[in-house]
Amino acid sequence: MTKVTIRTHDGIYKGFKCLGHAGFAESGDDIVCAAVSILVINTINSLEIISKDKLKVEEDENKGMIKADFIEELTHEGRVLMDAMVLGLKEVEKQYGNKYLRLDLKEV
């Protein structure tokens, strides 16, 4: 299962962590893992390139882990990008169930 934890404080995004492999299908055929990866990686790239938000990114491919910490409060564009990622992840979780993807919104 892939677990995505979105960290907020008073409704403000602080970062997120994506951990694990979905296990929906064999590696290379796992459409849940592919969907989550695309949403997460595209959001990180968009935060850096489009909204120019400052973030610290860590990754460990063997563990299936990618983590982003926001150094400053996100811009309006950055918040919209995060809202879009959360929406997409909620839809994947709804479509395939929390056996493969669990999305947690955590107040820190």
Backbone atoms as SQL, in Angstrom:
CREATE TABLE atoms (id INTEGER PRIMARY KEY, chain TEXT, resi INTEGER, resn TEXT, atom TEXT, x REAL, y REAL, z REAL);
INSERT INTO atoms VALUES
  (1, 'A', 1, 'MET', 'N', 0.837, -1.176, 0.000),
  (2, 'A', 1, 'MET', 'CA', 0.000, 0.000, 0.000),
  (3, 'A', 1, 'MET', 'C', 0.890, 1.249, 0.000),
  (4, 'A', 2, 'THR', 'N', 0.436, 2.257, -0.710),
  (5, 'A', 2, 'THR', 'CA', 1.088, 3.561, -0.695),
  (6, 'A', 2, 'THR', 'C', 0.344, 4.443, 0.289),
  (7, 'A', 3, 'LYS', 'N', 1.099, 5.107, 1.145),
  (8, 'A', 3, 'LYS', 'CA', 0.507, 6.041, 2.098),
  (9, 'A', 3, 'LYS', 'C', 1.028, 7.432, 1.780),
  (10, 'A', 4, 'VAL', 'N', 0.102, 8.360, 1.576),
  (11, 'A', 4, 'VAL', 'CA', 0.469, 9.749, 1.337),
  (12, 'A', 4, 'VAL', 'C', -0.054, 10.567, 2.511),
  (13, 'A', 5, 'THR', 'N', 0.853, 11.252, 3.175),
  (14, 'A', 5, 'THR', 'CA', 0.497, 12.101, 4.306),
  (15, 'A', 5, 'THR', 'C', 0.731, 13.552, 3.909),
  (16, 'A', 6, 'ILE', 'N', -0.323, 14.338, 3.959),
  (17, 'A', 6, 'ILE', 'CA', -0.247, 15.768, 3.670),
  (18, 'A', 6, 'ILE', 'C', -0.237, 16.485, 5.014),
  (19, 'A', 7, 'ARG', 'N', 0.817, 17.250, 5.275),
  (20, 'A', 7, 'ARG', 'CA', 0.923, 17.972, 6.549),
  (21, 'A', 7, 'ARG', 'C', 0.449, 19.420, 6.375),
  (22, 'A', 8, 'THR', 'N', -0.427, 19.834, 7.300),
  (23, 'A', 8, 'THR', 'CA', -0.910, 21.216, 7.304),
  (24, 'A', 8, 'THR', 'C', -0.813, 21.778, 8.717),
  (25, 'A', 9, 'HIS', 'N', -0.859, 23.086, 8.800),
  (26, 'A', 9, 'HIS', 'CA', -0.952, 23.781, 10.090),
  (27, 'A', 9, 'HIS', 'C', -1.894, 24.962, 9.888),
  (28, 'A', 10, 'ASP', 'N', -2.983, 24.933, 10.627),
  (29, 'A', 10, 'ASP', 'CA', -4.017, 25.972, 10.491),
  (30, 'A', 10, 'ASP', 'C', -4.464, 26.129, 9.030),
  (31, 'A', 11, 'GLY', 'N', -4.605, 25.003, 8.339),
  (32, 'A', 11, 'GLY', 'CA', -5.077, 25.022, 6.955),
  (33, 'A', 11, 'GLY', 'C', -4.027, 25.376, 5.921),
  (34, 'A', 12, 'ILE', 'N', -2.781, 25.552, 6.358),
  (35, 'A', 12, 'ILE', 'CA', -1.694, 25.923, 5.445),
  (36, 'A', 12, 'ILE', 'C', -0.823, 24.694, 5.195),
  (37, 'A', 13, 'TYR', 'N', -0.599, 24.384, 3.929),
  (38, 'A', 13, 'TYR', 'CA', 0.238, 23.237, 3.584),
  (39, 'A', 13, 'TYR', 'C', 1.667, 23.438, 4.086),
  (40, 'A', 14, 'LYS', 'N', 2.202, 22.386, 4.728),
  (41, 'A', 14, 'LYS', 'CA', 3.573, 22.422, 5.221),
  (42, 'A', 14, 'LYS', 'C', 4.478, 21.444, 4.484),
  (43, 'A', 15, 'GLY', 'N', 3.860, 20.437, 3.850),
  (44, 'A', 15, 'GLY', 'CA', 4.627, 19.452, 3.099),
  (45, 'A', 15, 'GLY', 'C', 3.851, 18.162, 2.975),
  (46, 'A', 16, 'PHE', 'N', 4.498, 17.163, 2.395),
  (47, 'A', 16, 'PHE', 'CA', 3.862, 15.864, 2.258),
  (48, 'A', 16, 'PHE', 'C', 4.920, 14.782, 2.125),
  (49, 'A', 17, 'LYS', 'N', 4.469, 13.551, 2.393),
  (50, 'A', 17, 'LYS', 'CA', 5.338, 12.385, 2.253),
  (51, 'A', 17, 'LYS', 'C', 4.541, 11.271, 1.597),
  (52, 'A', 18, 'CYS', 'N', 5.154, 10.628, 0.635),
  (53, 'A', 18, 'CYS', 'CA', 4.557, 9.501, -0.072),
  (54, 'A', 18, 'CYS', 'C', 5.472, 8.311, 0.190),
  (55, 'A', 19, 'LEU', 'N', 4.893, 7.201, 0.709),
  (56, 'A', 19, 'LEU', 'CA', 5.711, 6.065, 1.103),
  (57, 'A', 19, 'LEU', 'C', 5.060, 4.756, 0.701),
  (58, 'A', 20, 'GLY', 'N', 5.833, 3.880, 0.109),
  (59, 'A', 20, 'GLY', 'CA', 5.395, 2.527, -0.190),
  (60, 'A', 20, 'GLY', 'C', 4.974, 2.330, -1.629),
  (61, 'A', 21, 'HIS', 'N', 4.782, 1.072, -1.949),
  (62, 'A', 21, 'HIS', 'CA', 4.340, 0.678, -3.287),
  (63, 'A', 21, 'HIS', 'C', 2.901, 0.190, -3.186),
  (64, 'A', 22, 'ALA', 'N', 2.081, 0.562, -4.128),
  (65, 'A', 22, 'ALA', 'CA', 0.645, 0.286, -4.044),
  (66, 'A', 22, 'ALA', 'C', 0.340, -1.206, -3.975),
  (67, 'A', 23, 'GLY', 'N', 1.005, -2.010, -4.759),
  (68, 'A', 23, 'GLY', 'CA', 0.747, -3.437, -4.754),
  (69, 'A', 23, 'GLY', 'C', -0.514, -3.837, -5.516),
  (70, 'A', 24, 'PHE', 'N', -0.979, -2.969, -6.373),
  (71, 'A', 24, 'PHE', 'CA', -2.164, -3.270, -7.179),
  (72, 'A', 24, 'PHE', 'C', -1.856, -4.330, -8.227),
  (73, 'A', 25, 'ALA', 'N', -0.644, -4.279, -8.783),
  (74, 'A', 25, 'ALA', 'CA', -0.206, -5.232, -9.807),
  (75, 'A', 25, 'ALA', 'C', 1.313, -5.346, -9.737),
  (76, 'A', 26, 'GLU', 'N', 1.873, -6.188, -10.562),
  (77, 'A', 26, 'GLU', 'CA', 3.325, -6.349, -10.619),
  (78, 'A', 26, 'GLU', 'C', 3.985, -5.029, -11.032),
  (79, 'A', 27, 'SER', 'N', 5.227, -4.878, -10.623),
  (80, 'A', 27, 'SER', 'CA', 6.000, -3.692, -10.997),
  (81, 'A', 27, 'SER', 'C', 5.985, -3.532, -12.508),
  (82, 'A', 28, 'GLY', 'N', 5.728, -2.330, -12.962),
  (83, 'A', 28, 'GLY', 'CA', 5.643, -2.047, -14.388),
  (84, 'A', 28, 'GLY', 'C', 4.226, -2.083, -14.917),
  (85, 'A', 29, 'ASP', 'N', 3.327, -2.742, -14.171),
  (86, 'A', 29, 'ASP', 'CA', 1.916, -2.825, -14.564),
  (87, 'A', 29, 'ASP', 'C', 0.994, -2.205, -13.522),
  (88, 'A', 30, 'ASP', 'N', 1.565, -1.634, -12.480),
  (89, 'A', 30, 'ASP', 'CA', 0.776, -1.122, -11.357),
  (90, 'A', 30, 'ASP', 'C', 0.259, 0.284, -11.677),
  (91, 'A', 31, 'ILE', 'N', -0.989, 0.351, -12.127),
  (92, 'A', 31, 'ILE', 'CA', -1.560, 1.637, -12.539),
  (93, 'A', 31, 'ILE', 'C', -1.834, 2.559, -11.354),
  (94, 'A', 32, 'VAL', 'N', -2.069, 1.999, -10.171),
  (95, 'A', 32, 'VAL', 'CA', -2.270, 2.845, -8.984),
  (96, 'A', 32, 'VAL', 'C', -0.957, 3.522, -8.621),
  (97, 'A', 33, 'CYS', 'N', 0.112, 2.745, -8.603),
  (98, 'A', 33, 'CYS', 'CA', 1.430, 3.309, -8.301),
  (99, 'A', 33, 'CYS', 'C', 1.815, 4.368, -9.340),
  (100, 'A', 34, 'ALA', 'N', 1.523, 4.091, -10.598),
  (101, 'A', 34, 'ALA', 'CA', 1.834, 5.049, -11.662),
  (102, 'A', 34, 'ALA', 'C', 1.039, 6.338, -11.485),
  (103, 'A', 35, 'ALA', 'N', -0.238, 6.222, -11.150),
  (104, 'A', 35, 'ALA', 'CA', -1.075, 7.412, -10.969),
  (105, 'A', 35, 'ALA', 'C', -0.569, 8.261, -9.814),
  (106, 'A', 36, 'VAL', 'N', -0.258, 7.618, -8.699),
  (107, 'A', 36, 'VAL', 'CA', 0.241, 8.352, -7.529),
  (108, 'A', 36, 'VAL', 'C', 1.577, 9.004, -7.859),
  (109, 'A', 37, 'SER', 'N', 2.457, 8.261, -8.500),
  (110, 'A', 37, 'SER', 'CA', 3.775, 8.809, -8.852),
  (111, 'A', 37, 'SER', 'C', 3.663, 10.026, -9.753),
  (112, 'A', 38, 'ILE', 'N', 2.817, 9.937, -10.752),
  (113, 'A', 38, 'ILE', 'CA', 2.637, 11.067, -11.672),
  (114, 'A', 38, 'ILE', 'C', 2.098, 12.282, -10.941),
  (115, 'A', 39, 'LEU', 'N', 1.085, 12.080, -10.107),
  (116, 'A', 39, 'LEU', 'CA', 0.506, 13.207, -9.367),
  (117, 'A', 39, 'LEU', 'C', 1.548, 13.865, -8.458),
  (118, 'A', 40, 'VAL', 'N', 2.283, 13.053, -7.727),
  (119, 'A', 40, 'VAL', 'CA', 3.254, 13.579, -6.755),
  (120, 'A', 40, 'VAL', 'C', 4.434, 14.241, -7.456),
  (121, 'A', 41, 'ILE', 'N', 5.029, 13.565, -8.409),
  (122, 'A', 41, 'ILE', 'CA', 6.219, 14.111, -9.072),
  (123, 'A', 41, 'ILE', 'C', 5.867, 15.336, -9.902),
  (124, 'A', 42, 'ASN', 'N', 4.730, 15.313, -10.586),
  (125, 'A', 42, 'ASN', 'CA', 4.318, 16.484, -11.352),
  (126, 'A', 42, 'ASN', 'C', 4.054, 17.675, -10.433),
  (127, 'A', 43, 'THR', 'N', 3.491, 17.426, -9.266),
  (128, 'A', 43, 'THR', 'CA', 3.247, 18.521, -8.325),
  (129, 'A', 43, 'THR', 'C', 4.563, 19.112, -7.839),
  (130, 'A', 44, 'ILE', 'N', 5.520, 18.266, -7.492),
  (131, 'A', 44, 'ILE', 'CA', 6.832, 18.766, -7.054),
  (132, 'A', 44, 'ILE', 'C', 7.474, 19.598, -8.164),
  (133, 'A', 45, 'ASN', 'N', 7.488, 19.072, -9.378),
  (134, 'A', 45, 'ASN', 'CA', 8.071, 19.810, -10.502),
  (135, 'A', 45, 'ASN', 'C', 7.352, 21.132, -10.739),
  (136, 'A', 46, 'SER', 'N', 6.031, 21.111, -10.654),
  (137, 'A', 46, 'SER', 'CA', 5.241, 22.324, -10.884),
  (138, 'A', 46, 'SER', 'C', 5.466, 23.357, -9.781),
  (139, 'A', 47, 'LEU', 'N', 5.591, 22.891, -8.533),
  (140, 'A', 47, 'LEU', 'CA', 5.874, 23.821, -7.436),
  (141, 'A', 47, 'LEU', 'C', 7.214, 24.520, -7.650),
  (142, 'A', 48, 'GLU', 'N', 8.191, 23.777, -8.143),
  (143, 'A', 48, 'GLU', 'CA', 9.515, 24.359, -8.355),
  (144, 'A', 48, 'GLU', 'C', 9.558, 25.264, -9.586),
  (145, 'A', 49, 'ILE', 'N', 8.904, 24.858, -10.671),
  (146, 'A', 49, 'ILE', 'CA', 9.044, 25.555, -11.945),
  (147, 'A', 49, 'ILE', 'C', 7.959, 26.606, -12.178),
  (148, 'A', 50, 'ILE', 'N', 6.711, 26.250, -11.937),
  (149, 'A', 50, 'ILE', 'CA', 5.606, 27.169, -12.244),
  (150, 'A', 50, 'ILE', 'C', 5.416, 28.204, -11.139),
  (151, 'A', 51, 'SER', 'N', 5.246, 27.727, -9.897),
  (152, 'A', 51, 'SER', 'CA', 4.964, 28.675, -8.809),
  (153, 'A', 51, 'SER', 'C', 6.237, 29.190, -8.146),
  (154, 'A', 52, 'LYS', 'N', 7.363, 28.532, -8.434),
  (155, 'A', 52, 'LYS', 'CA', 8.673, 28.928, -7.890),
  (156, 'A', 52, 'LYS', 'C', 8.700, 28.884, -6.363),
  (157, 'A', 53, 'ASP', 'N', 7.895, 27.993, -5.779),
  (158, 'A', 53, 'ASP', 'CA', 7.915, 27.820, -4.332),
  (159, 'A', 53, 'ASP', 'C', 9.192, 27.105, -3.916),
  (160, 'A', 54, 'LYS', 'N', 9.639, 27.389, -2.705),
  (161, 'A', 54, 'LYS', 'CA', 10.867, 26.789, -2.170),
  (162, 'A', 54, 'LYS', 'C', 10.498, 25.537, -1.382),
  (163, 'A', 55, 'LEU', 'N', 11.132, 24.425, -1.747),
  (164, 'A', 55, 'LEU', 'CA', 10.879, 23.192, -1.034),
  (165, 'A', 55, 'LEU', 'C', 12.143, 22.350, -0.954),
  (166, 'A', 56, 'LYS', 'N', 12.171, 21.512, 0.060),
  (167, 'A', 56, 'LYS', 'CA', 13.262, 20.555, 0.240),
  (168, 'A', 56, 'LYS', 'C', 12.679, 19.185, -0.092),
  (169, 'A', 57, 'VAL', 'N', 13.317, 18.465, -1.013),
  (170, 'A', 57, 'VAL', 'CA', 12.810, 17.170, -1.458),
  (171, 'A', 57, 'VAL', 'C', 13.814, 16.090, -1.097),
  (172, 'A', 58, 'GLU', 'N', 13.294, 15.004, -0.523),
  (173, 'A', 58, 'GLU', 'CA', 14.089, 13.812, -0.229),
  (174, 'A', 58, 'GLU', 'C', 13.413, 12.635, -0.915),
  (175, 'A', 59, 'GLU', 'N', 14.215, 11.685, -1.367),
  (176, 'A', 59, 'GLU', 'CA', 13.629, 10.504, -1.996),
  (177, 'A', 59, 'GLU', 'C', 14.478, 9.273, -1.732),
  (178, 'A', 60, 'ASP', 'N', 13.818, 8.126, -1.707),
  (179, 'A', 60, 'ASP', 'CA', 14.472, 6.831, -1.575),
  (180, 'A', 60, 'ASP', 'C', 13.690, 5.867, -2.452),
  (181, 'A', 61, 'GLU', 'N', 14.224, 5.587, -3.621),
  (182, 'A', 61, 'GLU', 'CA', 13.516, 4.770, -4.609),
  (183, 'A', 61, 'GLU', 'C', 13.245, 3.362, -4.098),
  (184, 'A', 62, 'ASN', 'N', 14.195, 2.780, -3.343),
  (185, 'A', 62, 'ASN', 'CA', 14.009, 1.411, -2.839),
  (186, 'A', 62, 'ASN', 'C', 12.816, 1.306, -1.889),
  (187, 'A', 63, 'LYS', 'N', 12.591, 2.325, -1.084),
  (188, 'A', 63, 'LYS', 'CA', 11.467, 2.327, -0.146),
  (189, 'A', 63, 'LYS', 'C', 10.198, 2.878, -0.791),
  (190, 'A', 64, 'GLY', 'N', 10.319, 3.420, -1.981),
  (191, 'A', 64, 'GLY', 'CA', 9.173, 4.066, -2.607),
  (192, 'A', 64, 'GLY', 'C', 8.779, 5.314, -1.838),
  (193, 'A', 65, 'MET', 'N', 9.776, 6.094, -1.433),
  (194, 'A', 65, 'MET', 'CA', 9.526, 7.267, -0.597),
  (195, 'A', 65, 'MET', 'C', 9.960, 8.539, -1.311),
  (196, 'A', 66, 'ILE', 'N', 9.075, 9.538, -1.242),
  (197, 'A', 66, 'ILE', 'CA', 9.428, 10.887, -1.665),
  (198, 'A', 66, 'ILE', 'C', 8.761, 11.832, -0.683),
  (199, 'A', 67, 'LYS', 'N', 9.531, 12.800, -0.224),
  (200, 'A', 67, 'LYS', 'CA', 9.057, 13.725, 0.797),
  (201, 'A', 67, 'LYS', 'C', 9.383, 15.141, 0.366),
  (202, 'A', 68, 'ALA', 'N', 8.425, 16.033, 0.550),
  (203, 'A', 68, 'ALA', 'CA', 8.632, 17.448, 0.240),
  (204, 'A', 68, 'ALA', 'C', 8.257, 18.270, 1.459),
  (205, 'A', 69, 'ASP', 'N', 9.170, 19.112, 1.905),
  (206, 'A', 69, 'ASP', 'CA', 8.915, 20.056, 2.987),
  (207, 'A', 69, 'ASP', 'C', 8.946, 21.454, 2.392),
  (208, 'A', 70, 'PHE', 'N', 7.935, 22.240, 2.703),
  (209, 'A', 70, 'PHE', 'CA', 7.862, 23.594, 2.172),
  (210, 'A', 70, 'PHE', 'C', 8.632, 24.532, 3.088),
  (211, 'A', 71, 'ILE', 'N', 9.608, 25.220, 2.521),
  (212, 'A', 71, 'ILE', 'CA', 10.497, 26.090, 3.287),
  (213, 'A', 71, 'ILE', 'C', 9.778, 27.370, 3.703),
  (214, 'A', 72, 'GLU', 'N', 8.934, 27.876, 2.831),
  (215, 'A', 72, 'GLU', 'CA', 8.138, 29.075, 3.106),
  (216, 'A', 72, 'GLU', 'C', 6.682, 28.752, 2.813),
  (217, 'A', 73, 'GLU', 'N', 5.786, 29.632, 3.242),
  (218, 'A', 73, 'GLU', 'CA', 4.378, 29.443, 2.925),
  (219, 'A', 73, 'GLU', 'C', 4.211, 29.464, 1.407),
  (220, 'A', 74, 'LEU', 'N', 3.391, 28.549, 0.906),
  (221, 'A', 74, 'LEU', 'CA', 3.196, 28.452, -0.536),
  (222, 'A', 74, 'LEU', 'C', 2.521, 29.695, -1.096),
  (223, 'A', 75, 'THR', 'N', 2.849, 29.996, -2.325),
  (224, 'A', 75, 'THR', 'CA', 2.175, 31.055, -3.061),
  (225, 'A', 75, 'THR', 'C', 0.751, 30.596, -3.388),
  (226, 'A', 76, 'HIS', 'N', -0.046, 31.506, -3.902),
  (227, 'A', 76, 'HIS', 'CA', -1.404, 31.138, -4.320),
  (228, 'A', 76, 'HIS', 'C', -1.357, 30.002, -5.340),
  (229, 'A', 77, 'GLU', 'N', -0.448, 30.122, -6.305),
  (230, 'A', 77, 'GLU', 'CA', -0.310, 29.088, -7.329),
  (231, 'A', 77, 'GLU', 'C', 0.089, 27.750, -6.714),
  (232, 'A', 78, 'GLY', 'N', 0.980, 27.801, -5.735),
  (233, 'A', 78, 'GLY', 'CA', 1.417, 26.585, -5.056),
  (234, 'A', 78, 'GLY', 'C', 0.275, 25.909, -4.313),
  (235, 'A', 79, 'ARG', 'N', -0.569, 26.696, -3.676),
  (236, 'A', 79, 'ARG', 'CA', -1.730, 26.129, -2.978),
  (237, 'A', 79, 'ARG', 'C', -2.686, 25.470, -3.968),
  (238, 'A', 80, 'VAL', 'N', -2.880, 26.101, -5.118),
  (239, 'A', 80, 'VAL', 'CA', -3.753, 25.516, -6.142),
  (240, 'A', 80, 'VAL', 'C', -3.159, 24.194, -6.635),
  (241, 'A', 81, 'LEU', 'N', -1.851, 24.155, -6.849),
  (242, 'A', 81, 'LEU', 'CA', -1.197, 22.917, -7.284),
  (243, 'A', 81, 'LEU', 'C', -1.363, 21.813, -6.241),
  (244, 'A', 82, 'MET', 'N', -1.210, 22.158, -4.968),
  (245, 'A', 82, 'MET', 'CA', -1.397, 21.169, -3.904),
  (246, 'A', 82, 'MET', 'C', -2.856, 20.719, -3.821),
  (247, 'A', 83, 'ASP', 'N', -3.781, 21.663, -3.947),
  (248, 'A', 83, 'ASP', 'CA', -5.204, 21.294, -3.948),
  (249, 'A', 83, 'ASP', 'C', -5.494, 20.299, -5.078),
  (250, 'A', 84, 'ALA', 'N', -4.899, 20.530, -6.244),
  (251, 'A', 84, 'ALA', 'CA', -5.106, 19.645, -7.396),
  (252, 'A', 84, 'ALA', 'C', -4.516, 18.263, -7.122),
  (253, 'A', 85, 'MET', 'N', -3.339, 18.204, -6.495),
  (254, 'A', 85, 'MET', 'CA', -2.743, 16.915, -6.169),
  (255, 'A', 85, 'MET', 'C', -3.618, 16.150, -5.178),
  (256, 'A', 86, 'VAL', 'N', -4.078, 16.837, -4.141),
  (257, 'A', 86, 'VAL', 'CA', -4.935, 16.198, -3.140),
  (258, 'A', 86, 'VAL', 'C', -6.221, 15.682, -3.786),
  (259, 'A', 87, 'LEU', 'N', -6.824, 16.487, -4.656),
  (260, 'A', 87, 'LEU', 'CA', -8.032, 16.063, -5.364),
  (261, 'A', 87, 'LEU', 'C', -7.765, 14.797, -6.173),
  (262, 'A', 88, 'GLY', 'N', -6.670, 14.782, -6.912),
  (263, 'A', 88, 'GLY', 'CA', -6.321, 13.613, -7.714),
  (264, 'A', 88, 'GLY', 'C', -6.084, 12.375, -6.864),
  (265, 'A', 89, 'LEU', 'N', -5.376, 12.535, -5.742),
  (266, 'A', 89, 'LEU', 'CA', -5.115, 11.406, -4.858),
  (267, 'A', 89, 'LEU', 'C', -6.402, 10.888, -4.220),
  (268, 'A', 90, 'LYS', 'N', -7.300, 11.794, -3.841),
  (269, 'A', 90, 'LYS', 'CA', -8.593, 11.373, -3.287),
  (270, 'A', 90, 'LYS', 'C', -9.376, 10.547, -4.300),
  (271, 'A', 91, 'GLU', 'N', -9.331, 10.948, -5.550),
  (272, 'A', 91, 'GLU', 'CA', -10.045, 10.218, -6.598),
  (273, 'A', 91, 'GLU', 'C', -9.441, 8.837, -6.839),
  (274, 'A', 92, 'VAL', 'N', -8.109, 8.735, -6.803),
  (275, 'A', 92, 'VAL', 'CA', -7.463, 7.428, -6.956),
  (276, 'A', 92, 'VAL', 'C', -7.843, 6.536, -5.780),
  (277, 'A', 93, 'GLU', 'N', -7.812, 7.089, -4.575),
  (278, 'A', 93, 'GLU', 'CA', -8.186, 6.314, -3.380),
  (279, 'A', 93, 'GLU', 'C', -9.645, 5.862, -3.466),
  (280, 'A', 94, 'LYS', 'N', -10.514, 6.748, -3.913),
  (281, 'A', 94, 'LYS', 'CA', -11.936, 6.425, -4.053),
  (282, 'A', 94, 'LYS', 'C', -12.145, 5.334, -5.114),
  (283, 'A', 95, 'GLN', 'N', -11.434, 5.445, -6.215),
  (284, 'A', 95, 'GLN', 'CA', -11.594, 4.505, -7.330),
  (285, 'A', 95, 'GLN', 'C', -11.064, 3.105, -6.996),
  (286, 'A', 96, 'TYR', 'N', -9.894, 3.039, -6.341),
  (287, 'A', 96, 'TYR', 'CA', -9.229, 1.755, -6.132),
  (288, 'A', 96, 'TYR', 'C', -9.258, 1.270, -4.683),
  (289, 'A', 97, 'GLY', 'N', -9.658, 2.124, -3.756),
  (290, 'A', 97, 'GLY', 'CA', -9.778, 1.725, -2.358),
  (291, 'A', 97, 'GLY', 'C', -8.512, 1.934, -1.558),
  (292, 'A', 98, 'ASN', 'N', -8.703, 2.008, -0.237),
  (293, 'A', 98, 'ASN', 'CA', -7.549, 2.279, 0.621),
  (294, 'A', 98, 'ASN', 'C', -6.724, 1.026, 0.908),
  (295, 'A', 99, 'LYS', 'N', -7.001, -0.060, 0.206),
  (296, 'A', 99, 'LYS', 'CA', -6.119, -1.226, 0.252),
  (297, 'A', 99, 'LYS', 'C', -4.817, -0.920, -0.492),
  (298, 'A', 100, 'TYR', 'N', -4.906, -0.026, -1.478),
  (299, 'A', 100, 'TYR', 'CA', -3.756, 0.303, -2.314),
  (300, 'A', 100, 'TYR', 'C', -3.207, 1.708, -2.070),
  (301, 'A', 101, 'LEU', 'N', -4.075, 2.620, -1.655),
  (302, 'A', 101, 'LEU', 'CA', -3.658, 3.996, -1.395),
  (303, 'A', 101, 'LEU', 'C', -4.422, 4.522, -0.185),
  (304, 'A', 102, 'ARG', 'N', -3.665, 5.060, 0.754),
  (305, 'A', 102, 'ARG', 'CA', -4.277, 5.710, 1.901),
  (306, 'A', 102, 'ARG', 'C', -3.768, 7.145, 1.948),
  (307, 'A', 103, 'LEU', 'N', -4.698, 8.069, 1.911),
  (308, 'A', 103, 'LEU', 'CA', -4.386, 9.489, 1.969),
  (309, 'A', 103, 'LEU', 'C', -4.749, 10.002, 3.346),
  (310, 'A', 104, 'ASP', 'N', -3.793, 10.601, 4.036),
  (311, 'A', 104, 'ASP', 'CA', -4.016, 11.161, 5.363),
  (312, 'A', 104, 'ASP', 'C', -3.698, 12.647, 5.348),
  (313, 'A', 105, 'LEU', 'N', -4.630, 13.434, 5.839),
  (314, 'A', 105, 'LEU', 'CA', -4.397, 14.864, 6.045),
  (315, 'A', 105, 'LEU', 'C', -4.104, 15.036, 7.519),
  (316, 'A', 106, 'LYS', 'N', -2.912, 15.509, 7.827),
  (317, 'A', 106, 'LYS', 'CA', -2.434, 15.554, 9.212),
  (318, 'A', 106, 'LYS', 'C', -2.133, 16.987, 9.632),
  (319, 'A', 107, 'GLU', 'N', -2.799, 17.427, 10.682),
  (320, 'A', 107, 'GLU', 'CA', -2.536, 18.743, 11.269),
  (321, 'A', 107, 'GLU', 'C', -1.296, 18.634, 12.152),
  (322, 'A', 108, 'VAL', 'N', -0.322, 19.488, 11.901),
  (323, 'A', 108, 'VAL', 'CA', 0.933, 19.451, 12.687),
  (324, 'A', 108, 'VAL', 'C', 1.117, 20.722, 13.489);
